[in-house]
Structures are given as structure tokens and as C-alpha cells.
Amino acid sequence: MMRFCHCLLLLLPLCLGAADAVPTIPAGRDTEPSLSEAEAQIIAQATELGKTNAAEAATQLRTSETADTSAAIEFAEAVYWAEAHQPGEARDALGRALAKYPRFHRARMNLAKLLMEQEDYADASRQLRALLSSDAPDRAEAWRLLAYTLREQQLLPAAEAAYREAMAFYPEDRALRLGLLSCLIEQDRYAEAVPWARQELAIEPDKREFWGLLANAELAADQRERALRLLECAHRLGAADPAMLAVLGDLYLDQELPEPALACYREAALLDHAPVGRLLAGFEALVLSRNLAEASRLDEVLAERQDQYTPGQRLRYRALRAALAAAAGRTDDAIRAYRQVLDEDPIQGEALLALGDLLLGQDPDEARELLLRAARLDRYQIRAWTALARLAVEQGDMAAAANWVQRALARKADPALERYLAQIRAAMP
């Protein structure tokens, strides 16, 4: 008897990502099936035929198989089905080989790789775990492949453990380090991921994912100045994407630096896949902080990208433009803009409150109607009741003003409102 020829190893592309019913591999010494002289001759004939027609070679081997022939025949058949780009037939042949000879480790490894190519990660995991529970010689490769299959199934703690096992065999393998890093990030374990990301940045300093990870870790730890410095480094290296630039703009505003914040927002807005929601938040921050010149310059860019907005984002943008006009003293423009917003969405709370406030002196009756509409919206009740109290004070109705403030205080304690109520009562006859 002779050993099965090693040159017939099934060459499938190496892929790198638990399940029940893991195959049981019996104990023993041999992990390769034996091969008779006659069977070796059958494989040799198929090898010659396979040089020109792999599918025909596989078919010829299939016809020679019996319950008593070596599992090496099915394995060789799988080789040629794979070469003929018929993975289903190759998978079936490997399954039959393993049914005959469960300790055929090389067949099981190649079946796992084939299953991975077919994205059947659960079954691939079962085959790899069977290998690792036995005396398989290539345990390092099995751990590597198992890590990938588990990650593809989003079994992240198990994938992390498998990556660490594989790294014990391949400590310099960057693909394994990146796989482990991804597992940590996907589990939101930023603090543990940071040292790995720093190591990778030393190799690839313009990799934006690593800069983003480090910045996220600092933000999670409320280290906003450190996050700013990291994102600025990424920006200068050209490694910042639009979302990172928008966050950098937010951080500059935190530092009361509107000019660099504006530069970040404008740059982000001009790039593909601009994060519209974050940019609108930056626009709002500039308006509310009364950095009106910077807000107007950002508005010029945002106005050109309105076709990218969702209906909700477009409405929010128009409301913010109205707020900018009001802050800049362009009251008539602001009133027109808020009316347009309310034409589209009659219960847009911010617009109801803002327009009501603008009309307090011009049209108290309409202002009251708008504020009462806002008060019917739970989120805006306290602000609406407070504004109604101001309107009542301006009209000299102190009893009504006190009633509105009391309503607001019943919902939420507020020292400022307590003082306002005391002033109103002091002014009552």
C-alpha cells in the first residue's frame, strides 16, 4: 500500500471572518487515507485527462468509486470539480470522502475553505472546530479561518478569541491584527482597540479608519481636546472623511473657534457623502452661538446641496435659515421663511415658537394662536407656556401670566421661572 499523493492538494483561494453538531473525528494515527496501486493508477489517468478537461477527469473518477475504494478518489474528484468551477460537485465529493474516512484532515480543511467561498460560514465553522478538537496538524491555519468565519457570523467574542489563538502562531501577521482590531471596535471596546490602532498607524499613517478609531476613543472618554488634535492630524494627512471633518468642526466650536469650524464644515459639505445631519447641526450651532458671518458662509455651501437632503432635512435647513435671518435682524425675511416652513409642516414646534416670538409685538393675536399650537406639542409645552406668560405680561394680564408660569413649573422645576413668577406676583395689584 502507498500513501495518497500530496501533489493533489486541493488549491482553493485562502479566505480570512459556533455552531451545533460539530463533526466527531475518531482518534487514530493516520490523517490521510491509504491508496492501492490500482487506485494510484486511476488517479494518474485522471491527472493526465485533467490537464485538458477537468470536468471529464472528475466524472471519470466518479465512475470508479465504490464503497470500498479509498477516500483519496473522492478527494481527487473534488480537485477537478473545483478546477472546473463546479463548487457544488466539489463540496459533495469532499463530503463523501469524509464520510468514508472522517480522519482525512486535509479534505476537511479544504471543505471548510470551499464552504467559506460559498459564504456558508456556519458549516465552515463546524468543520474547523472539528479539526481543532482533533489532532489536526495545521492548527494555526484552522484558528485563522475559524476567526474569520465567526466574525462573518457576528459571533464577535468567539471570533476575538480565535484571532488571539491564531496570533499565537502568527504574531507578525497584520491581517490577524486587523481582524482582532475590527472585533474590538465592533464590540465598542475602544480603549482596548487603541493600542492596536496606534501600532497600525505607525505602518499606515494615512489610514483614516485608525484615526477615526482613536478620535472616537477619546470622545468616549470625554477627552475632546485630544480628539480635536487627532482629527486635525488626520485632516492634515488627508485622511479625514466628511464625517470626521464635521466632528472636527464641532470640536472647534467647543473651543469657541468659529473660523476653523467653518472651514471644516465647508470642506465636508463639498465632499461626496457629506454627513448632512451633522452639517445642519454645525449650521445650527453657528447660528445659536451668534457666529452669524460664519453661519452665512456655510449657508452658501449648504444651499447648493439641497438636492441631497431628505424632506425632513430640507425642512430643518429652511427653519435654520429663518433663524439666521432673525438673528441677523432681517425680521421680515425670517417671518416669511417661518411661514413657508409651517405651510409644509403646521406642527413644526421650533417654527411655531420662533414665529410666535417674532410676532409678539406686531400681531399679538396671531402670536398667541401660534404659541397655543406649540403648547399642544408635549416637547414644546414649557417653552410655549413661558412665551404665553411674556405675552400676557406685555398685555398687562398678570393673573394669566402667573397661571402660565405655574403650568410650566408644574411640569419642571426651574429657579429662573420661580424668580419670574415672584416678579409677576409682585406686580399684581
Beta strands, then each sheet from edge to edge (+ up, - down):
strand 1: 2-3
strand 2: 34-35
sheet 1: 1+ 2-
end
